[in-house]
Amino acid sequence: PGMAADLQPPNELLSEATTYVLVKNEAFEAIRMAVRKDYVACRDHHVPGPITIQCLKGWVELSVDGETHLLKAGQWSYVPGGVSHTIKGVEDSLLLLTIMFC
């Protein structure tokens, strides 16, 4: 608690970025997610609680319940709990994904 996490190290290449869990407890999970160009993550995935996705770098397609949206660096999106979603890299990207546990 209280420690700063560097989500975008200045010398990190997106092509070499890794995915890792920042914190997970009984209330939520925060994940720094690297998504490579053309990679499909979370295909038709759903979780009981709501999620938020913030694009830190790059550009992804976010499909929510069959409708596709573009999410670019600096943009944020919300997916209600139980709703199917897919994330696909349009280019190498870095996301902050937060899952709330209900």
KARALIN-V138374 format. One record per residue. N is the residue number from 0. RES is the residue in one letter. SS is DSSP state (H for helix, E for strand, C for the rest). D_FIRST is the distance of its C-alpha to the first C-alpha in whole Angstrom. Layout:
((N,RES,SS,D_FIRST) (N,RES,SS,D_FIRST))
//
This chain:
((0,P,C,0) (1,G,C,4) (2,M,C,6) (3,A,C,9) (4,A,C,11) (5,D,C,14) (6,L,C,16) (7,Q,C,19) (8,P,C,20) (9,P,C,23) (10,N,C,26) (11,E,C,25) (12,L,C,28) (13,L,H,27) (14,S,H,30) (15,E,H,27) (16,A,C,24) (17,T,C,22) (18,T,C,20) (19,Y,E,17) (20,V,E,14) (21,L,E,11) (22,V,E,9) (23,K,E,12) (24,N,C,12) (25,E,C,15) (26,A,C,14) (27,F,E,14) (28,E,E,14) (29,A,E,13) (30,I,E,16) (31,R,E,17) (32,M,E,20) (33,A,E,23) (34,V,E,27) (35,R,C,30) (36,K,E,33) (37,D,C,35) (38,Y,C,32) (39,V,E,32) (40,A,E,29) (41,C,E,28) (42,R,E,32) (43,D,E,33) (44,H,E,29) (45,H,C,28) (46,V,C,25) (47,P,C,25) (48,G,C,23) (49,P,C,23) (50,I,E,21) (51,T,E,21) (52,I,E,22) (53,Q,E,21) (54,C,E,23) (55,L,E,22) (56,K,E,25) (57,G,C,28) (58,W,E,30) (59,V,E,30) (60,E,E,32) (61,L,E,30) (62,S,E,33) (63,V,E,32) (64,D,C,35) (65,G,C,37) (66,E,E,37) (67,T,E,36) (68,H,E,34) (69,L,E,33) (70,L,E,29) (71,K,E,29) (72,A,C,27) (73,G,C,25) (74,Q,C,26) (75,W,E,24) (76,S,E,25) (77,Y,E,25) (78,V,E,26) (79,P,C,27) (80,G,C,26) (81,G,C,29) (82,V,C,30) (83,S,C,31) (84,H,E,30) (85,T,E,31) (86,I,E,29) (87,K,E,32) (88,G,E,31) (89,V,C,34) (90,E,C,33) (91,D,C,30) (92,S,E,27) (93,L,E,23) (94,L,E,21) (95,L,E,18) (96,L,E,18) (97,T,E,16) (98,I,E,18) (99,M,E,18) (100,F,C,19) (101,C,C,21))
//
